[in-house]
Amino acid sequence: MQALKFIPNHRVLPEDFPTTFLEYLSPRSTLAPPHPSPLAAQLLNVEGVTSVFYGPDFITVTKAADSNWAHIKPEVFSLITQAVTSGESIVNTVAKAGGEASQGEEADSLRFDEEDDEVVGMIKELLDTRIRPAIQEDGGDIEFRGFENGIVLLKLRGACRTCDSSTVTLKNGIESMLMHYVCPVFPHSIKVWQGHRRVG
């Protein structure tokens, strides 16, 4: 297991945050606008940690395959505890270069959009209400990237991004649920793609 989910019993992302997750894949990303995070910078400084993922109320830390949780977990736990008890914001929002205020990288991809057709609206609602909670429970999240010619394009984030079973999760869980709920209303053969890799 390369990723562990930590629940600090404290809100991680601000209430009005534009997405349901934030991911840091390099030390530089923890300092850059629009959402620098001193905690993420400290966590990525722990030897063996490769990424930090924030959900609304959880933090997922991913380690390198050759690192041992026995050495990493106590330090990660200590840093998260210190950040929460200090009362400082875990995530900050700053203006980008040029002075314009940032509104986040992008809006939640599963949020209702009046421009969506009925099938896309159903797919987003199903992903948001039935699938996202289960993925967040495992320390990850899901992004909707599009629906073209019966193919749903998705991207897994956080713990699910590095999980060997993510392909199985997509094929057996998401695809069958979409087929069950969407196909009777809109007769398509639905397939799911994760990133550039076809699943199914």
C-alpha positions as CSV (number, residue, x, y, z in Angstrom):
1,M,0.0,0.0,0.0
2,Q,1.6,3.2,-1.2
3,A,-1.0,5.7,0.2
4,L,-2.4,6.3,3.6
5,K,-5.4,8.4,4.5
6,F,-5.2,10.6,7.6
7,I,-8.3,12.1,9.2
8,P,-7.4,15.2,11.4
9,N,-10.9,15.8,12.7
10,H,-10.5,19.3,11.3
11,R,-11.6,20.8,8.0
12,V,-8.7,20.6,5.5
13,L,-10.1,22.6,2.5
14,P,-11.8,25.9,3.1
15,E,-15.6,25.9,3.1
16,D,-15.8,27.9,-0.2
17,F,-13.1,26.0,-2.0
18,P,-13.9,25.6,-5.7
19,T,-13.1,21.8,-5.9
20,T,-13.4,18.8,-3.6
21,F,-9.7,18.1,-3.7
22,L,-6.2,19.6,-4.0
23,E,-3.1,17.6,-4.9
24,Y,0.6,18.5,-4.5
25,L,3.0,16.4,-6.6
26,S,6.2,18.4,-6.0
27,P,7.7,20.7,-3.3
28,R,7.5,23.6,-5.7
29,S,3.7,23.2,-6.1
30,T,3.2,23.7,-2.4
31,L,4.6,27.2,-2.6
32,A,3.1,28.4,-5.9
33,P,-0.2,30.3,-6.3
34,P,-3.1,29.9,-6.2
35,H,-3.1,27.5,-3.2
36,P,0.2,27.3,-1.3
37,S,0.3,25.0,1.7
38,P,3.0,25.1,4.4
39,L,1.8,21.7,5.7
40,A,2.1,20.1,2.2
41,A,5.6,21.6,1.9
42,Q,6.6,20.0,5.2
43,L,5.0,16.6,4.3
44,L,6.8,16.5,0.9
45,N,10.0,17.2,2.8
46,V,9.7,13.9,4.7
47,E,12.0,11.4,3.1
48,G,10.0,8.9,1.0
49,V,6.8,11.0,0.6
50,T,6.0,11.6,-3.1
51,S,2.6,13.4,-3.0
52,V,0.1,15.0,-0.7
53,F,-3.7,15.0,-1.5
54,Y,-6.2,17.1,0.4
55,G,-9.9,16.2,0.5
56,P,-12.5,18.3,2.3
57,D,-11.7,16.7,5.7
58,F,-8.9,14.2,5.1
59,I,-5.2,14.1,3.9
60,T,-3.8,11.3,1.8
61,V,0.0,10.9,1.8
62,T,1.6,8.7,-0.9
63,K,5.1,7.3,-0.4
64,A,7.7,5.8,-2.8
65,A,7.5,2.1,-3.4
66,D,10.9,1.5,-1.7
67,S,10.1,3.5,1.4
68,N,8.7,2.0,4.7
69,W,5.6,3.4,6.4
70,A,7.2,2.5,9.8
71,H,9.7,5.4,9.3
72,I,7.3,7.8,7.5
73,K,4.0,7.5,9.4
74,P,5.1,8.9,12.8
75,E,6.6,12.0,11.2
76,V,3.6,12.6,9.0
77,F,1.2,12.2,11.9
78,S,3.2,14.6,14.0
79,L,3.3,17.3,11.2
80,I,-0.5,17.0,10.7
81,T,-1.2,17.2,14.4
82,Q,1.1,20.3,14.8
83,A,-0.6,22.0,11.8
84,V,-4.1,21.4,13.1
85,T,-3.3,22.4,16.7
86,S,-1.5,25.6,15.6
87,G,-4.8,27.0,14.2
88,E,-3.1,28.2,11.0
89,S,-4.8,27.6,7.6
90,I,-3.8,24.3,6.0
91,V,-4.5,25.8,2.5
92,N,-4.0,29.5,1.6
93,T,-5.3,31.3,-1.4
94,V,-3.1,34.0,-2.9
95,A,-3.2,36.2,-6.0
96,K,-1.4,35.1,-9.1
97,A,1.4,37.1,-10.7
98,G,-0.1,40.3,-12.2
99,G,-2.3,40.9,-9.2
100,E,-5.5,39.1,-10.3
101,A,-7.2,37.1,-7.6
102,S,-7.3,33.4,-8.0
103,Q,-10.5,31.4,-8.0
104,G,-8.8,28.0,-7.9
105,E,-7.4,25.8,-10.6
106,E,-10.8,24.8,-11.9
107,A,-14.4,24.3,-10.7
108,D,-15.5,20.9,-9.5
109,S,-15.9,18.7,-12.6
110,L,-19.0,17.0,-11.2
111,R,-20.8,20.2,-10.5
112,F,-24.1,20.8,-12.3
113,D,-23.8,22.8,-15.5
114,E,-26.7,24.1,-17.5
115,E,-24.7,23.5,-20.6
116,D,-24.6,19.8,-20.1
117,D,-26.9,17.5,-22.0
118,E,-29.2,15.2,-20.1
119,V,-26.9,12.1,-20.3
120,V,-23.9,14.1,-19.0
121,G,-26.0,15.5,-16.2
122,M,-27.1,11.9,-15.2
123,I,-23.5,10.7,-15.4
124,K,-22.2,13.6,-13.2
125,E,-25.0,13.1,-10.7
126,L,-24.3,9.4,-10.4
127,L,-20.6,9.9,-10.1
128,D,-21.1,12.6,-7.4
129,T,-23.7,10.9,-5.3
130,R,-22.8,7.2,-5.6
131,I,-19.2,6.9,-6.7
132,R,-17.3,9.9,-5.3
133,P,-18.2,9.1,-1.6
134,A,-16.7,5.6,-1.9
135,I,-13.6,6.9,-3.5
136,Q,-13.2,9.7,-0.9
137,E,-13.6,7.0,1.8
138,D,-10.4,5.4,0.4
139,G,-8.5,8.8,0.4
140,G,-9.0,9.8,-3.3
141,D,-11.4,11.6,-5.6
142,I,-12.6,11.4,-9.2
143,E,-12.7,13.9,-12.0
144,F,-15.1,13.9,-15.0
145,R,-13.2,14.7,-18.2
146,G,-16.0,14.2,-20.7
147,F,-18.4,11.9,-22.5
148,E,-17.8,11.1,-26.2
149,N,-19.3,8.4,-28.3
150,G,-20.5,6.3,-25.3
151,I,-17.1,6.6,-23.6
152,V,-16.9,8.3,-20.1
153,L,-13.5,9.9,-19.5
154,L,-12.5,10.0,-15.9
155,K,-9.4,10.7,-13.9
156,L,-8.7,9.2,-10.4
157,R,-6.8,11.3,-7.9
158,G,-5.1,10.8,-4.5
159,A,-4.8,7.3,-3.2
160,C,-6.8,5.9,-6.1
161,R,-4.2,7.2,-8.6
162,T,-1.5,4.9,-7.2
163,C,-3.7,2.0,-6.3
164,D,-3.2,-1.2,-8.3
165,S,-6.9,-1.9,-8.0
166,S,-8.0,1.4,-9.5
167,T,-8.5,-0.3,-12.9
168,V,-10.6,-3.0,-11.3
169,T,-12.5,-0.3,-9.4
170,L,-13.3,1.5,-12.6
171,K,-14.2,-1.6,-14.6
172,N,-16.3,-3.4,-12.1
173,G,-17.8,-0.5,-10.1
174,I,-18.1,2.6,-12.1
175,E,-18.8,1.1,-15.5
176,S,-21.4,-1.4,-14.3
177,M,-23.2,1.3,-12.3
178,L,-23.3,3.7,-15.3
179,M,-24.6,0.8,-17.4
180,H,-27.3,0.0,-14.8
181,Y,-28.6,3.6,-14.3
182,V,-27.9,5.4,-17.5
183,C,-28.3,2.8,-20.3
184,P,-32.0,2.0,-19.6
185,V,-32.8,5.7,-20.1
186,F,-30.3,6.4,-22.9
187,P,-29.5,3.2,-24.7
188,H,-25.7,3.4,-25.2
189,S,-23.0,0.9,-24.6
190,I,-20.9,2.8,-22.0
191,K,-17.2,2.3,-21.5
192,V,-14.9,4.0,-19.0
193,W,-11.5,5.4,-19.7
194,Q,-9.0,6.4,-17.0
195,G,-6.8,9.1,-18.3
196,H,-5.5,7.9,-21.7
197,R,-5.9,4.2,-20.8
198,R,-9.1,2.4,-21.8
199,V,-10.7,0.4,-19.1
200,G,-13.2,-2.3,-20.1
